Amino acid sequence: MRRSELVRALARVPEFPHPSAALEQLATSPEAAAELLGTADRTDGLAGRSVLDLGTGTGRLAIGAALLGAGPVRAVEVDPEAAALARAWAERLGASVEVVTADVQDESRRADVVVMNPPFGAQRRHADRPFWDAAFRLAQRSVYAFALEESRTFIARRAVARGAHITETRPVPWRLGRTLPHHTRDRVPIAVDLWAISTDDVR
Ligand code: SAH
């Protein structure tokens, strides 16, 4: 599937109807999702790879991975309303995704590739940590994820501690829409990185 086609499909997947600030529910833009998935596809070849999406929200990353040929694709989301939307949209777009309503801390199924746009820890300090721990625990080959630039040291340290290899840390254009009630300005730019991490040699 071409990138433009992927962006168009992911734009149909809705954002959160009732975004929870505590859960940092901000949907990845279709362009950013395509950027992450394109990087994963070029590096690992997603076709036929098992993929796990941690905190899938309404499902954009998981659905996109499935549309690029990944499988099986499993998606974990703690909020039942978002999980239901992810399920419905996967079906509508013909993407085979198993959506599980659960906390990422309780996930035990490993996969070749872990993708995630987790909470950035901006609302609740360290809310991103269980996600990175789960990612390093469960990724058999690679992790692709977004994080705030200020989390660089934490993520790099955690990767080194797990014996993982950072392939790339690339700043990506990111604008925060007025999606949470306390956001007052339109479309504030924030510093976000796309991470590509190889966990291949982690034992
Ligand atoms: N990955 C989605 C959503 C990003 S917002 C996207 O790219 O569009 C972060 C998501 O993580 C939200 O859907 C939130 O409900 C979910 N989340 C937060 N804490 C969680 C936890 N402990 N376990 C599972 N999901 C969680």
Residues whose N, C-alpha, C, O or C-beta is under 5 A from the ligand:
A	BS01	SAH	L23 E24 Q25 L26 A27 T28 L54 G55 T56 G57 T58 R60 L61 V76 E77 V78 D79 A82 A102 D103 V104 N117 P118 P119
